[in-house]
Amino acid sequence: MDIKVVQAEAGRLKQKPVFAMDFESGKGWLNPRIEPYGNLSIDPAAMGLHYGQEIFEGLKGYRGKDGGLYLFRAKENFKRM
């Protein structure tokens, strides 16, 4: 397997580069490469982001008549997590 190495510009050098690969449905993982350190790009509809958001949206807090704070179905949310 050939791995393409993309050298960072002198002013952007970091100690640890990043290994990256692309994924295409039906083809699998391809285009392995080592790139300069940088931001990761992720689709906003990625299941990991959506599921994490749903867990916390389901965890609601309420103030009771006695002034105390109560969580709605906290144990069920933690079990799903």
N, C-alpha and C positions, 0 to 999 in steps of 0.2 A: 504494500500500500504506500503510495506516495503522499506525503503530507507537505502542503505548500506552507512556507514560512514567509510572513509579511513583516518586514523590519519597520519598527517605529522610527519616526523622525527623531533626531538627536534631542530636541527639547521635550519630547514626550516619553522618553525611556522610563520604564518602571522596572523594578526588580523581577516581577513575575509576569510573563506573557500569559495569554489565554488560549486554551485549546477549544476550537469550535468545529461543529459539523452541522450540515443542513439536513432536514428530513423532508421527504416527499412521499405522500401516500402512494403505495404501489411500488415504490422504488426503495424505500427504507432510508437509512442514514447514508449520506454521501458528502463529498467535498471536504474531507478532513483538512484542517489547517491550524497553524499557530499564528495568532494575531497579536498586535499590541494591546495592552490593557485598555479597556474602554467600557462604555455603557453597554448593557445588554438590551436587546429589543425583544419585546414579547407582545403577542396579540392581546388586545384588551378583552377578548372573549375567551381567553385561555381558561380551561376548566379549573385549574388550580387557583386562579384569582377569583373566579366566580364562586367556587365552593367556599373559599375562605371568607368572602364577603357575606355569603348567605348565613354562615354560622353566627357572625356577629350581628347581622341584622335581626336574627331570630332571638338574640339575647336582649330582652327589653328590661329596663329598670323603671320602677314606679315608686312614688312616695305614698306610704300608707297614711291613714287617718291619724295614726299615733306619731307621725313625723318620721318614722323609720323608712329606710330604703329597702325595697324588695325586688328580686329578680324573678322574671316570669320564665318558668321551665328551664332553669339553668342546668340542672342535671341532665336533661334530655339533650340540650345543646352540647354539653361536654361529651356525652356518650357518642354523638354523631361525629364529633371531631376526632 
